[in-house]
Amino acid sequence: MQGQVYKIHSDFYYVKCENSDILECKLREVLKKQKQKIVVGDFVELENSNVISALLPRKNELIRPSVSNIDLAVVVSSLLEPKLDFIQLNRYLTFLKYHKIEALLCFNKEDLLKNPDFKELSQKIVSIYEPLGYKILFTSAKENQGFEEFKQAVKSKTIVLCGLSGVGKSSVINALDPNLNLKTKKVSSYTKRGVHTTRHSSILDFDTFRIIDTPGFSNLKFDFLLPKDLDELFSDIFEFAKECKYSDCLHIKNDEHSEDCCVLKNLDKIEQTRYESYVEFLSETLEYKKKVTYQGTKEEEFKKVSHGKDKVKINRIKRESSRNTKKQKIKDLYNLVGENDEY
């Protein structure tokens, strides 16, 4: 029997099967020993209706938060409260592009802006992101505006909502189905930032689509990416980067190749917040490069394939301990035989 993980709580996995039954399951011990991580969205094989025995291949996966098999990511941003942060928005888009997940932009809290201000900001948003190929929606959860278009854009898809705490992700979900009545909180008047209201990831079923509701994506950093791979995630920058004379050019001032940098020569053609985002993310990738250069990040595998089957692999420390024990036993035996020979 197969199913999809809809929710995880403590050590229990709630799996929805083809007949729509949701079963409370535990993880098979061999998967635990293999350090096999099961996340919300995973398709799994069930044994005896309550034991997850195998993980089926994933379409894609996100680590922060841990979810999988996503058709579309909706990046939710607020126009005010908290104020729209273009660098944070670009962080999500770059992160999703790295994971090859299609993104849709949803700008919520439209009701908080007066028309002249909204028109200017909306025009700036469209001028930046429409040429990059992103579909853009403006919504107001408070006034229930823009959600028919939202439903059409996500029809027949499994989507995940990305965005800082307080931008209105839970409010958007409530506007799509008021019966869910998800908990929401106001933005802090002190920090001007939101507070987490979603604590655990779970899949919510709607008539024509599904949403993986997750905690905020507020701690994203590019501490997994090398500098040479970053510019390809910015199509507007890569357009010029590929013409740079040196392949290891970082496209920043004071770099050894800056005089021959095609990006720096065309900064007037790149939107300022996009380039500022690139520079900020680059600093994080440089830190990561330094880390892997001097420390190394290779991780040991916890499983091996033998005769076509997955088997638990004894970790390095236990292997070494076992070998040392054997060596000591051989040494003790040798010494014992030597002592007996004297007699």
Secondary structure, DSSP 8 states (H G I E B T S, - for coil): -EEEEEEEETTEEEEEETTS-EEEEEE-HHHHHTT----BT-EEEEETTTEEEEE---S-EETTTTEE--SEEEEEEESTTTT--HHHHHHHHHHHHHTT--EEEEEE-GGGS-HHHHHHHHHHHHHHHTTTT-EEEE-BTTTTBSHHHHHHHTTT-EEEEE--TTSSHHHHHHHH-TTT--------TTTS-------S-EEEE-SS-EEEE----TT---TT--GGGTGGG-HHHHHHHTT-SSTT---STTSTTGGG-HHHHTGGGS-HHHHHHHHHHHHHHHHHHHHHHHT------SEEEETTEEEE---HHHHHHHHHHHHHHHHHHHHHHHHHHH-
